[in-house]
Amino acid sequence: MFTGIIEAVGVIEKIEENGSNINFTLSCPFTHELKIDQSLAHNGCCLTVVEISGSQYVVTAINETLVKTNLGKWQVGSVVNLERCMMMNGRLDGHIVQGHVDHTGEIIGIENKDGSYFVTVQYNSEGGFVTVPQGSITVNGISLTVAQSGDFQFSVAIIPYTWEFTNMKNVKIGDKVNLEFDIVGKYIAKLINRQNDIY
């Protein structure tokens, strides 16, 4: 379980194919605090640490993860948002994030609003996911508040700190980002769809 509050960014150091899976080697500021079998969110995607060596660690993404996320587009040198799983003895600063990416979206708008940034993301209709104004959304693992919501697109306003401290400052129009929709909203949408199917 995560909160969507990014702890640090990591850098992809090596990419190795292993059958249909990919092993990613990363470096980050807290590698020395990691342990084998630990869950760590990478751009919002929960992956398990399988190896640690000095200042670097390794995670494996299986084919299903590569298909559903933007991990397959990573290259050596890519900057990745990182968050360790939450401890149950503190404040929940973001929102409830599972680290299970629902979809990728495409960046279709980036506006500099005199220091803050207004980013618009479009996604396809598969899965029936929805957003609502002032609702929660996770973009590349970052807990954000929906500023505007439309059919299969939404916009978020990003404060300067989040822009600089995460990999959002590197995104461009056309880039794919990982999306995890609000867990409560997903359950409500599923219940409504099931009710509509009955009637």
C-alpha positions, 0 to 999 in steps of 0.5 A, spaced: 500 500 500 502 506 498 500 514 498 502 517 492 507 521 495 514 520 491 520 519 496 525 520 491 527 519 483 531 513 481 535 512 474 535 506 470 542 503 470 541 497 466 536 493 462 536 486 461 531 481 457 529 475 461 524 471 456 518 475 456 520 479 462 525 485 463 530 486 469 531 493 471 537 495 475 536 502 478 540 507 483 537 511 488 538 515 494 536 510 499 538 503 496 542 502 502 535 502 506 532 497 501 532 489 502 530 483 498 523 482 497 521 489 499 515 492 495 517 499 491 513 503 487 516 505 480 512 510 476 506 508 481 507 500 479 509 496 485 515 491 483 519 487 488 526 488 489 530 481 487 537 483 488 541 489 491 549 490 490 552 497 492 548 503 490 544 499 485 538 494 486 534 490 481 527 489 480 523 484 475 517 486 470 513 480 467 510 481 461 503 483 463 506 489 467 510 491 461 503 491 457 499 495 462 504 500 464 509 505 461 515 500 463 517 497 456 518 504 454 524 505 459 531 506 457 538 507 460 538 514 463 530 514 464 528 518 471 523 514 475 518 516 481 519 512 487 515 510 493 516 505 498 510 502 501 507 506 507 508 504 514 501 504 518 504 509 524 503 515 520 499 520 516 496 518 510 498 524 506 496 522 499 490 517 498 490 510 498 494 507 492 495 500 491 501 500 486 496 496 481 496 500 474 490 500 471 491 504 464 496 508 461 494 515 459 497 520 453 499 527 455 495 531 451 497 538 454 502 542 458 501 549 460 505 553 465 501 557 469 506 562 472 510 557 476 504 551 477 503 547 471 496 544 468 497 537 465 491 534 461 491 526 460 487 522 455 486 515 456 481 510 452 475 507 454 477 500 456 475 498 463 470 504 464 474 508 469 472 515 470 475 521 474 471 527 478 473 534 479 477 534 486 477 527 486 484 523 486 488 520 481 495 517 481 499 519 475 506 516 474 505 514 482 504 521 484 498 522 488 494 528 484 487 532 485 483 532 478 482 539 476 478 538 470 474 532 468 471 530 461 470 524 457 476 519 458 481 525 459 482 529 465 487 535 467 491 536 474 494 542 477 501 541 479 505 545 484 512 547 483 515 542 488 512 536 485 514 538 478 521 539 480 522 533 485 518 528 480 519 526 473 513 530 471 518 536 469 521 531 463 514 529 460 512 531 453 506 532 449 505 524 447 508 521 452 505 515 456 504 515 463 501 510 468 494 511 471 491 508 477 484 511 478 481 512 485 480 505 488 473 507 491 471 510 485 473 504 481 468 500 486 462 505 485 463 504 478 463 497 478 457 497 482 453 502 478 455 498 471 453 491 475 446 494 477 445 497 470 446 490 467 441 487 471 435 492 469 
